Amino acid sequence: MKNTFVILWAPGAAWTPGKTVREQAYWDEHAEFMDRLFENGTVIMGGPFSDGTGSLVIVEAEEMNEVMGYLSRIILCIRVMGRCQLAIHG
């Protein structure tokens, strides 16, 4: 049975102030990856907050480890570059 998980993203130390999420470095790669997750039904809803304070992503998966697997590429990038912080709730 699939469970629903909420992922909250917030800008990290390497975030470029004054730029929107779509203007940040690596946006195109991020968007391409997320588009695939939307297309295969893993991500059911998501996007940036209108005030620029972060983003929300709603994911359906069997367990937290599955969510972490989807996000492992992004998480590595976040940790190395400090562009975002994230919290996963399920």
Backbone bond lengths (Angstrom), bond angles and torsions (degrees), N, CA, C in turn:
res aa  C-N    CA-C-N  psi(-1)  N-CA   C-N-CA  omega(-1)  CA-C   N-CA-C  phi
1 M - - - 1.452 - - 1.530 109.26 -
2 K 1.296 115.46 136.06 1.467 120.61 179.45 1.523 110.15 -81.34
3 N 1.312 114.34 144.94 1.458 123.06 175.42 1.521 108.66 -115.00
4 T 1.306 115.62 160.02 1.461 120.56 179.29 1.525 109.10 -104.05
5 F 1.333 115.32 132.28 1.463 122.64 178.95 1.522 108.50 -122.40
6 V 1.323 115.55 143.58 1.463 121.91 176.77 1.518 107.89 -112.63
7 I 1.318 116.01 129.44 1.454 122.13 177.78 1.522 107.73 -113.48
8 L 1.315 115.91 124.80 1.461 121.78 177.44 1.525 108.71 -109.27
9 W 1.318 115.70 126.10 1.467 122.06 179.49 1.521 108.11 -109.98
10 A 1.310 116.26 145.04 1.467 121.57 175.10 1.525 107.98 -139.95
11 P 1.326 117.81 150.66 1.462 120.18 178.82 1.526 111.97 -57.70
12 G 1.333 116.06 141.27 1.457 122.61 177.64 1.520 111.70 -105.45
13 A 1.310 116.34 -171.48 1.470 122.63 -174.51 1.531 113.58 -61.57
14 A 1.341 117.67 -31.31 1.467 120.16 -177.27 1.529 112.96 -92.89
15 W 1.326 117.34 5.75 1.463 121.67 177.83 1.518 108.53 -62.66
16 T 1.321 117.32 137.31 1.463 120.68 179.10 1.523 109.07 -85.48
17 P 1.336 117.57 107.61 1.469 121.01 -178.91 1.526 111.37 -58.90
18 G 1.314 115.11 146.19 1.458 120.27 177.62 1.519 114.13 83.88
19 K 1.331 117.48 -3.54 1.462 120.91 177.75 1.518 109.44 -111.52
20 T 1.319 116.33 142.51 1.459 120.37 176.48 1.523 109.32 -73.12
21 V 1.315 116.06 170.36 1.468 120.40 179.35 1.532 110.60 -58.20
22 R 1.309 117.20 -37.06 1.466 120.80 -178.48 1.529 112.91 -74.15
23 E 1.326 116.63 -13.35 1.464 121.16 177.90 1.530 112.65 -97.27
24 Q 1.332 117.38 -4.57 1.458 121.01 -179.75 1.527 110.19 -73.19
25 A 1.328 115.09 156.34 1.465 120.09 176.20 1.522 109.53 -59.19
26 Y 1.311 116.32 144.41 1.465 124.91 176.82 1.529 114.08 70.53
27 W 1.328 117.82 15.96 1.465 119.74 178.68 1.529 111.59 -58.40
28 D 1.328 117.61 -45.82 1.464 120.52 -175.55 1.527 111.10 -60.08
29 E 1.324 117.31 -42.15 1.465 121.12 178.94 1.531 110.74 -65.93
30 H 1.306 116.30 -40.74 1.464 120.82 178.65 1.532 110.18 -63.71
31 A 1.319 116.58 -47.37 1.462 120.97 -178.48 1.529 111.39 -61.75
32 E 1.315 116.93 -40.93 1.468 121.60 178.69 1.537 110.45 -61.92
33 F 1.331 117.40 -44.68 1.452 122.37 178.89 1.532 111.08 -63.41
34 M 1.331 116.47 -46.75 1.466 120.57 -179.02 1.522 111.25 -66.38
35 D 1.324 117.73 -36.43 1.469 120.86 177.10 1.526 111.13 -57.85
36 R 1.334 116.74 -40.52 1.477 120.28 178.03 1.528 110.73 -63.74
37 L 1.340 117.35 -39.20 1.461 120.07 179.08 1.525 111.66 -68.83
38 F 1.331 117.34 -33.21 1.470 120.69 173.97 1.527 109.71 -66.47
39 E 1.329 115.83 -46.67 1.466 120.76 -176.54 1.524 112.74 -61.98
40 N 1.338 118.05 -36.09 1.466 119.13 -178.43 1.530 112.70 -89.79
41 G 1.337 117.44 3.94 1.457 121.37 174.67 1.517 115.38 85.02
42 T 1.316 117.79 3.94 1.465 120.69 178.57 1.523 110.07 -70.11
43 V 1.324 116.67 -49.88 1.464 121.32 176.56 1.523 106.89 -92.08
44 I 1.337 115.04 125.10 1.465 117.71 -179.26 1.526 112.56 -102.00
45 M 1.337 116.42 -17.27 1.461 120.08 176.72 1.518 108.48 -166.31
46 G 1.304 116.87 148.16 1.458 119.09 176.53 1.509 112.36 177.47
47 G 1.314 114.55 164.67 1.450 120.35 176.61 1.516 111.24 157.42
48 P 1.329 116.05 171.07 1.464 120.97 -177.93 1.532 111.83 -75.94
49 F 1.323 115.66 152.33 1.462 121.08 173.12 1.525 108.46 -73.79
50 S 1.314 117.11 145.54 1.466 120.82 -176.43 1.528 112.65 -65.29
51 D 1.324 117.78 -22.21 1.471 119.44 -179.62 1.529 113.10 -90.13
52 G 1.344 117.74 3.97 1.456 121.64 175.86 1.518 115.42 76.52
53 T 1.338 117.79 11.42 1.467 120.61 -177.15 1.520 113.65 -85.46
54 G 1.316 118.53 -3.92 1.460 120.71 -179.96 1.517 111.46 154.69
55 S 1.326 114.36 -159.98 1.463 121.18 -178.14 1.521 109.73 -144.54
56 L 1.319 115.20 162.07 1.452 122.97 176.17 1.516 107.82 -126.97
57 V 1.333 116.80 137.60 1.461 121.73 175.46 1.524 107.31 -132.70
58 I 1.324 117.05 131.48 1.464 122.12 176.41 1.520 107.63 -108.59
59 V 1.346 115.33 124.48 1.460 123.05 -173.57 1.519 109.60 -122.55
60 E 1.324 116.28 142.91 1.457 120.83 171.57 1.515 108.42 -109.12
61 A 1.339 115.84 127.64 1.457 121.74 -179.26 1.528 108.49 -156.56
62 E 1.321 115.82 162.91 1.469 120.53 179.21 1.530 111.43 -69.41
63 E 1.341 116.82 -41.15 1.464 120.51 -176.70 1.520 110.35 -153.50
64 M 1.321 115.40 168.82 1.466 121.88 -177.31 1.532 111.69 -58.39
65 N 1.333 118.04 -38.55 1.468 120.45 -179.85 1.526 111.63 -59.16
66 E 1.313 117.07 -34.75 1.463 121.06 177.85 1.531 110.13 -65.92
67 V 1.319 116.30 -42.26 1.474 120.88 177.74 1.526 109.35 -62.09
68 M 1.330 116.34 -45.42 1.458 120.25 179.95 1.533 110.91 -62.02
69 G 1.319 116.98 -35.23 1.457 120.52 177.09 1.517 111.87 -63.03
70 Y 1.340 116.72 -43.58 1.464 120.23 178.24 1.516 111.14 -61.77
71 L 1.312 114.72 -37.16 1.458 119.64 -172.49 1.527 113.99 -94.85
72 S 1.324 118.01 0.63 1.464 119.99 -174.24 1.527 112.54 -56.86
73 R 1.324 117.03 -39.97 1.467 119.41 179.56 1.528 111.15 -65.24
74 I 1.318 116.06 -41.65 1.459 120.42 179.93 1.521 110.19 -70.48
75 I 1.340 116.67 -41.35 1.459 120.47 -178.17 1.520 110.81 -61.42
76 L 1.319 118.31 -41.92 1.463 121.39 177.60 1.530 109.65 -59.29
77 C 1.310 116.57 -45.31 1.462 121.64 179.66 1.532 110.41 -61.70
78 I 1.322 116.71 -41.43 1.459 121.41 -179.46 1.520 110.23 -63.91
79 R 1.315 116.43 -47.10 1.465 120.28 -177.56 1.518 111.59 -65.26
80 V 1.317 117.06 -41.13 1.461 121.03 -177.21 1.524 110.68 -72.56
81 M 1.317 116.49 -43.98 1.458 119.88 -172.56 1.525 113.60 -96.35
82 G 1.321 118.44 -17.28 1.455 121.08 179.51 1.521 114.22 67.68
83 R 1.332 117.15 23.79 1.465 119.52 -177.66 1.520 112.81 -73.80
84 C 1.318 117.78 -32.30 1.464 120.99 -176.62 1.515 110.85 -141.98
85 Q 1.310 114.25 161.18 1.454 122.83 169.13 1.524 105.43 -117.16
86 L 1.337 117.79 153.05 1.450 117.42 178.67 1.512 111.29 -143.83
87 A 1.327 114.81 156.57 1.459 123.28 174.77 1.526 106.23 -136.72
88 I 1.319 116.99 135.96 1.461 121.88 179.03 1.526 107.85 -114.88
89 H 1.316 116.30 130.16 1.455 122.55 179.90 1.515 109.02 -123.72
90 G 1.308 117.00 136.62 1.453 119.11 179.16 1.492 112.50 -153.59
